[in-house]
Amino acid sequence: MIYQYTTLAAPAQAEFKDKGSRFLAFVWPVQSEAEIRQHVQILREQHHKARHCCYAWRLGVDGNRYRANDDGEPAGSAGRPILGQIDSAAITDVLVVVVRYFGGTLLGVPGLIHAYKTATAAAIASAEKIRLDVCQQLRLYCDYAHLSEALRWCKQQQAQVLQQDLQQQCCLLVRIPLAQLESGLAVLGQQRAIDVKLDG
């Protein structure tokens, strides 16, 4: 089971030049395909004079959602090398876009692969990486009299309280690291004053 994953702490960029062509690489931490489309669209508008806007992304804790786009470059010469560098860095929830300004000299497929790979590697290398916990959301239910117990359990299990509905019957939406889940649920099972349901 995967308990942690690596992503980027913040966006970064780098540049690579070859025979007059400029390759501007941009990397972002991302959470959704909608966010990815927005970044790509903004870059296309900012660099409307560029010849190509190639990209690749990988999403999900297990990295099973991904795409590579050559944007008019020869098949496999841009998107796949970009994705290859994402995988070499073992990161996920990340988008890399490489904008190419054509310098007038054809680089050939090997030259393009090298350029896209090098620009991407430089941008990823310049970005700060962070390790994040894989988490599970839970809903905790208890009487108001047992609220302090529920909150103490959250603190002990490193669970983050996302929402609180404090009535006579309280409901807490919490996010707990997967590594803590089994032992945390065992503790709750002994208390009986707090009911729990997996959320999502």
JOTA-V286784 format. One record per pair of residues at least 6 apart in sequence whose C-alpha atoms are under 8 Angstrom apart, sorted by the first residue. I is the first residue (numbers start at 1). J is the second residue. Records with the same first field share a line. If there is no record, write none. Layout:
I = J  J
//
This chain:
2 = 61  62  134
3 = 133  134  135  177  178  179
4 = 61  131  132  133  134
5 = 61  91  92  131  132  133  134
6 = 90  91  92  129  130  131  132
7 = 29  91  92  93  94  129  130  131  132
8 = 28  29  91  93  94  127  128  129  130
9 = 29  127  128  129  130
10 = 28  29  127  128
11 = 26  27  28  29  127
12 = 26  27  28  123  124  126  127
13 = 24  25  26  27  122  123  124  126  127
14 = 24  25  26  119  120  122  123  126
15 = 22  23  24  25  119  122  123
16 = 22  23  24  115  118  119
17 = 23  115
18 = 115
19 = 103  105  107
20 = 102  103  104  105
21 = 100  101  102  103  104  105
22 = 99  100  101  102  103
23 = 98  99  100  101  115  116  119
24 = 98  99  100  119
25 = 96  97  98  99  119  120  123
26 = 96  97  98  120  123
27 = 94  95  96  97  123  124  127
28 = 94  95  96
29 = 93  94  95
30 = 36  59  93  94  95
31 = 59  93  94
32 = 59
36 = 95
40 = 53  97
43 = 53
44 = 53
47 = 99
49 = 101
50 = 99  100  101  102
51 = 99  100  101  102
52 = 71  72  73  99  100  101
53 = 70  71  97  98  99  100
54 = 69  70  71  78  79  97  98  99  100
55 = 68  69  70  78  79  82  95  96  97  98
56 = 66  67  68  69  79  80  82  83  95  96  97
57 = 66  67  68  83  86  93  94  95  96
58 = 64  65  66  67  83  86  92  93  94  95
59 = 65  66  92  93  94
60 = 92  93
61 = 92  93  134
62 = 92
63 = 92  93
67 = 83
68 = 79  80  82  83
69 = 78  79  80
70 = 76  77  78  79  80
74 = 109
77 = 109  110  112  113  116
78 = 112  113  116  117
81 = 113  116  117
82 = 96  116  117  120
84 = 117
85 = 117  120  121
86 = 92  94  124
89 = 124
96 = 120
98 = 116  119  120
133 = 177  178
134 = 177  178  179
135 = 175  176  177  178
136 = 175  176  177  178  181  198  199
137 = 173  174  175  176  198  199  200
138 = 173  174  175  176  196  197  198  199
139 = 171  172  173  174  196  197  198  199
140 = 150  170  171  172  173  174  194  195  196  197
141 = 169  170  171  172  194  195  196
142 = 150  169  170  171  193  194  195
143 = 168  169  170  193  194
144 = 166  167  168  169  170
146 = 193  194
147 = 170
150 = 194
153 = 184
154 = 160  161  174
157 = 176  180  184
158 = 176  177  180
159 = 174  175  176  177
160 = 174  175  176
161 = 172  173  174  175
162 = 172  173  174  175
163 = 172  173  174
164 = 170  171  172  173
165 = 171  172
188 = 194  195  196
//
